[in-house]
Amino acid sequence: MLEKILTEDGSYSFYNSVLNETYHSKKGALTESQYVYILKGLDFMIKNKPNMKELKVFEMGFGTGLNAVLAKRFAELNQVKLSYTSIDKYPLTDHEINSVKLKTLSKNELNILHSDWGKTIQISLFFNLCKIKDDFLNTNYINSFDIIFYDAFAYHAQPMMWSKSILKKSTDLLKKDGIWVSYCSKGIVRRIMENIGHTVKKIPGPPGKREMLRVTKN
Ligand SMILES: C[S@@+](CC[C@H](N)C(=O)[O-])C[C@H]1O[C@@H](n2cnc3c(N)ncnc32)[C@H](O)[C@@H]1O
């Protein structure tokens, strides 16, 4: 069901044959995560609010832990404290995660990948992590987060995750002026977000994707 794949930038990901969907872009898992979530999400946020030294991040879909590792590196590089909450309904096993992880990971970064679920753990001075094993549909943290990494499987594989009620649920997690980023650029998703009342921007996407979405909660 899960097949390890080598993506074009030399980083690994998985292909899920049941969903006919990969965990990351085949053009480069590392490149996509770094661009969509770190550069266009976290970096955009701190450039716009330079006084912000503590951010609460929510990730929909922990998967291989790649976004979490990159977020921790960003936090340390920029000396911004991140409280990172990530949810996954179907966590990968330690063995699966080890088979696709980045080659050079510090002890702290390995801790991100393999720490217990359901506990908040201080990974480093600038990064604490809470991994939640649950269905996103059960989340209920209204107006709590500064930024959402919305990393569900693509529309064709999980259309429900891109429906109005679930997208609204995802932006309900945000504080006012918080931002939501995703690799997705589908017109229907953009229109739903506009219809909910958010400001939606289509911005250039990572390699292989013309555009991606960044939404600001009004
Ligand atoms: C595209 S992958 C995420 C990749 C991940 N962010 C990474 O850095 O490797 C989508 C993830 O969403 C999870 N997922 C799918 N439906 C979910 C749901 N209803 N609630 C929570 N997690 C879900 C899947 O198990 C999968 O790990």
The ligand as an SDF file (V2000), in Angstrom:
LIG
                    3D

 27 29  0  0  0  0  0  0  0  0999 V2000
    0.0720   14.8530    2.4120 C   0  0  0  0  0  0  0  0  0  0  0  0
    0.3060   13.9100    3.8660 S   0  0  0  0  0  0  0  0  0  0  0  0
    1.1110   15.0290    4.9720 C   0  0  0  0  0  0  0  0  0  0  0  0
    2.6090   15.1520    4.7640 C   0  0  0  0  0  0  0  0  0  0  0  0
    3.2960   15.7100    5.9720 C   0  0  0  0  0  0  0  0  0  0  0  0
    2.8980   17.0390    6.3120 N   0  0  0  0  0  0  0  0  0  0  0  0
    4.7950   15.5910    5.9000 C   0  0  0  0  0  0  0  0  0  0  0  0
    5.5050   16.6080    6.1580 O   0  0  0  0  0  0  0  0  0  0  0  0
    5.2730   14.5010    5.6240 O   0  0  0  0  0  0  0  0  0  0  0  0
   -1.3600   13.9100    4.5360 C   0  0  0  0  0  0  0  0  0  0  0  0
   -1.4560   13.3780    5.9470 C   0  0  0  0  0  0  0  0  0  0  0  0
   -2.7740   13.6500    6.4360 O   0  0  0  0  0  0  0  0  0  0  0  0
   -3.1820   12.5690    7.2680 C   0  0  0  0  0  0  0  0  0  0  0  0
   -4.6470   12.6130    7.3240 N   0  0  0  0  0  0  0  0  0  0  0  0
   -5.5360   12.3200    6.3410 C   0  0  0  0  0  0  0  0  0  0  0  0
   -6.8070   12.5100    6.7510 N   0  0  0  0  0  0  0  0  0  0  0  0
   -6.7340   12.9380    8.0290 C   0  0  0  0  0  0  0  0  0  0  0  0
   -7.7060   13.3260    8.9970 C   0  0  0  0  0  0  0  0  0  0  0  0
   -9.0150   13.2790    8.7280 N   0  0  0  0  0  0  0  0  0  0  0  0
   -7.2780   13.7380   10.2060 N   0  0  0  0  0  0  0  0  0  0  0  0
   -5.9510   13.7740   10.5060 C   0  0  0  0  0  0  0  0  0  0  0  0
   -4.9680   13.4170    9.6180 N   0  0  0  0  0  0  0  0  0  0  0  0
   -5.3660   13.0100    8.4030 C   0  0  0  0  0  0  0  0  0  0  0  0
   -2.6260   11.3580    6.5590 C   0  0  0  0  0  0  0  0  0  0  0  0
   -2.5150   10.2610    7.4550 O   0  0  0  0  0  0  0  0  0  0  0  0
   -1.2720   11.8740    6.0630 C   0  0  0  0  0  0  0  0  0  0  0  0
   -0.2470   11.5840    6.9800 O   0  0  0  0  0  0  0  0  0  0  0  0
  1  2  1  0
  2  3  1  0
  2 10  1  0
  3  4  1  0
  4  5  1  0
  5  6  1  0
  5  7  1  0
  7  8  2  0
  7  9  1  0
 10 11  1  0
 11 12  1  0
 11 26  1  0
 12 13  1  0
 13 14  1  0
 13 24  1  0
 14 15  1  0
 14 23  1  0
 15 16  2  0
 16 17  1  0
 17 18  1  0
 17 23  2  0
 18 19  1  0
 18 20  2  0
 20 21  1  0
 21 22  2  0
 22 23  1  0
 24 25  1  0
 24 26  1  0
 26 27  1  0
M  CHG  2   2   1   9  -1
M  END
$$$$
